[in-house]
Amino acid sequence: MGSDKHSAGLLPTLRMERVRTILTHTYPYPHEHSRHAIIAVVVGCLFFISSDNMHTLIEKLDKNIKWWSMYIAWILVAALYHLPSFQSMGLDMRMNLSLFLSIYISSILFLIVFHIIFLGLWYLGLVSRVAGRRPAILTILQNCAVISIACCVFYSHCGNRAMLRDRPFERKTSNWFSFWKKEERNTWLAKFVRMSELKNQVCSSWFAPVGLASDYPLLSKWVIYGELACNGSCPGSSDEISPIFSLWATFIGLYMANYVVERSTGWALTHPLSVEEYENLKKNQMKPDFLDMVPWYSGTSADLFKTAFDLLVSVTLFVGRFDMRMMQAAMSRVHEGAQQDDLFYDHLSEKEDLWFDFMADTGDGGNSSYTVARLLAQPSIQLSKEDSVLTLPRGDLLLVGGDLAYPNPSGFTYERRLFSPFEYALQPPTWYKHEHIAVNKPELPEGISQLKEYDGPQCFLIPGNHDWFDGLNTFMRYICHKSWLGGWFMPQKKSYFALHLPKRWWVFGLDLSLHNDIDVYQFKFFSELVKNKVGENDTVIVMTHEPQWLLDWYWNENSGQNVSHLICDYLKGRCKLRIAGDMHHYMRHSCVPSEGPVHVHHLLVNGCGGAFLHPTHVFSSFNKFYGKTYECKASYPSFHDSNRIALGNILKFRKKNWQFDFFGGVIYFILVFSMFPQCKLDHILQGDSFSGHLGSFFGTVWDNFVYVLEHSFVSLTGVVLLLIMAITFVPSKVSRKKRAIIGIIHVSAHLAAALILMLLMELGLETCIRHKLLATSGYHSLYQWYRSVESEHFPDPSGLRARMEQWTFGLYPACIKYLMSAFDVPEVMAVTRSNICKNGMQALSRGGAVIYYASIFLYFWVFSTPVVSLVFGSYLYICINWFHLHFDEAFSSLRIANYKSFTRFHINRDGDLEVFTLAVDKVPREWMLDPDWDMEQKQPQQLSHRRKYPSKWSAAAGQQDPVNTVRVVDHFVIRQNEKPDFVSSNGSVSR
């Protein structure tokens, strides 16, 4: 380092002195070369004015993303002004930053005093009653920020000049039309680039200084003066009022005047909306207020914490101790042998034919749930089939297979994620009140005496595992004690039921609770129903929430013993179809002809009612159930598409789950906490070649890896805790040995990534320190620099600042000092790091150590968050596609709203069951008021299912509307009188 010759090390090869010489600003201050910034501002303004891009951008930004952007901007600016300047960005950035903070604090203190005085006047009765409304603190902060930015922008381009003296005549009289002179006529672009004359005209004429302080005797001691800008020496001091101060006073005065008028006369509160504001308000009302998909990896979501708590309570309290199904049986007023109206419904059995629908797992994202609900509500769906058009009428019955709202059952999730989309799709009757509780169900519409007389769509639902998280309380309140799900009538009273359909078809809706099985009372009801009412030639559809055939195969379990007993020993081959949800995809398996009786002919899973997508390729090897062989006849999405979609965990995990960053960054910081600072980095910076640098770098990483395991305390504790979590996170279907191996590899990847990031950050700090870019000024460097130049650029001969410090008891300078210190984070890191490396960690006080690690965390957290998401997303991708693990975790992270479907059944006049599975590949994200629905005449007492256009919203892009994009992904027929196939002992297939 001390040699005059350039060594081969990494640090000298950067040639930082040459970079500093080239990039450092050499123009006099204030700057005269900000035309590039002006051009950028003009072009940006034209871009945003010519379209509504700015409004659209702000509207699409989530509130949390806005705060995230502010945090990134803060630490970026804090680091940037310490680096070599880029012409006008050097001193300009430091001055503007300190000026912004000073004006910001001054504005806040001034407006707080103003509001206190104004509230005092209201208390004394000197202003109107509306003045008593407290001002919004956030509004004050936003206004102060806007005022401060405006002053800084003006200062960047015009400075704080008091007057122009001894300027050449040509410069004085120049105006912004002068560059159109014939001798200066050049290309249009060249004339546009030469913006200095326009800037001078704007600064000297349009925003000229307001005058001398002596012209305003009463205000002469309450103003800041401008600095002199002249050629040669400038004897004496300026008496001109600072243009920055006058601009600030103007903005503050406008705010105060507007506030006084608003609160004193009420004008702003009662003034009618303008036409433009009315159109914007109407436009916002023309869009549905759908909720987004549930962020399962959000550590900041209160719903997820409530879900975990409810699940813990449900598992420890309700499972094995209290069961709502037992309560339902106890509360039932049914006697032995009597008509069980609470559980058995036969009002549809006399129809000649019947259309009915099945869906499950709705109540997640509003767009996806409404897409399915809109299709279910249509009077008919027309589909192109080869050269003909297939028309499928709306179902008279809707079966919902559980998991009605995510992530937990509550009044909010049921109302916003379940009822709201369905009510938009098919409105409830006008007389229906949402708060109404149905005491004596079914509460039929006026003029209808029996349930069989009602010809509108009806709905029966079973609960899923998510509905049981609160012990079935919300399900009972919103389903069993209410009469309408949108325009679908709900006559059911209990969480399980039996439906007698036309042509000797039955539906058994089972409630598996969290046990994955039916309880004894439920088994008794269905077994007696099979004995007493289900005929030998009848056919039963068994509906459960979970597809036990897939989950038992995947987890290598044998659940649902009572369900199996009911199907195998009581139905005895009469169950030709089992339908379920829980898995958010569509799969159908059919039994392969074999020897012996077949208990279930077809297995159908369709959980695409609105929740995030689940993979299908994980279950591609399933083929055994109840001792019989099954083959997959259809899957949606296909195995290939499912495999491809999983790649999104690498590419999109952070985009979909940016809230995961909050915990991921903290975890990485704990893993390397004991490694800060790295004082011995010479062997990396002074290597002989790139391969030497690289070898030294990874050698240091390995040394730190070993140090963590052998010597550290905080980091090792973090590693052990993370390892326990990682091993626990691996699905239990894997052996303990494999779980430990997977967990160790997973944690090792995270630890290696954290150590690499730590070492890169330390190398950056070391490089800046050696080239005197950091650790040159000490703590509070920005505040000390500003105080050293404040009197030069903002003269204060009247002592206004000193009086403000005295009146605020030192609060004013203290606020500015510590706010500016927030932008000294890189300097704090560098100074403290140098002190530790020189004198050891014991040289730091406890407070100094806290400040050091806090400053390190602010930057390391930002650097680590993209990496932790990349490593974790890669882990999920490898597990789901290579080992078929984490099918739930790997796809809930993607929050895919597309690939939605439901199944429509038709019992025809011959007694055969036609099955159509309808799907939409892409769910619309933008909706508008359906013009057909809006223009259709609506009778006051007319039920919504009688309308031609029942749904309120249609896709903003007509070609993306679900009605236009729906297609058939599976179609098959189950014959009523078809006997089960089996293979005889001689190998022939018999019926």
ABEGO torsion letter per residue (X at the ends): XABABBBABAAAAAGAAAAAAAABBABBOBBAAAAAAAAAAAAAAAAAAABAAAAAAAAABBAAAAAAAAAAAAAAAAAAAABBBBEAABAAAAAAAAAAAAAAAAAAAAAAAAAAAAAAAAAAGABBAAAABBBBAAAAAAAAAAAAAAAAAAAAAAEABABBBGBBAAAAABBAAAAABAAABBBAAAAAABAAAAAAAAAAAAABBAEBAAABAAAAAABBBBBBBBBEBBBEBBABBBAAAAAAAAAAAAAAAAAAAAAAAGAAAABBBBAAAAAAAAAAAABBBBBBBBBAABAABAAAAAAAAAAAAAAAAABGABBAAAAAAAABABBBGBBBAAABBAAAAABABBBBBBBBGBGBBAAAAAAAAAAAABABBBBBBEABBBBBBBBABBBBAEGABOABBBAAAAAAAAAAAAAAABBBBAABBAABBBABOBBBBBGBABAAABABBBBBBBBBAAAAAAGGAAAAAAAAABABBEABBBABABABBBBBBBGGBBBBBBBAEAAGBBBAAAAAAAAAAAAAABBAABBBBBBBABBAAAAAAAAGBBBGAAAAAAAAAAAGGABABBBBBGBBBBBBBBBBBBBEBBABABBBBBAAAGBBBBBAAAAAABABBGGBBBBBABBOBBAAAAAAAAAAAAAAAAAABAAAAAAAAAAAAAAAAAAOBBABAAAAAABABAAAAAAAAAAAAAAAAAAAAAABAAAAAAAAAAAAAAAAABBAABBAAAAAAAAAAAAAAAAAAAAAAAAAAAAAAAAAAAAGABGAAEBGAAAAAAAAAAAAABBBAAGAAAAAAAAAGGAAAAAAAAAAAAAAAAAAAAAAAAAAAAAEAAABBAAAAAAAAAAAAAAAAAAAAAAAAAAAAAAAAAAAAAAGBGAAAAAAAAGBABGBBBBBBBBBAAGBBBBBBBBBABBBABBBBBAAAAABBBBAABBAAABABABABBBABAAABAAAABBBABBBBBBAABBBBBBBAAGBBBX
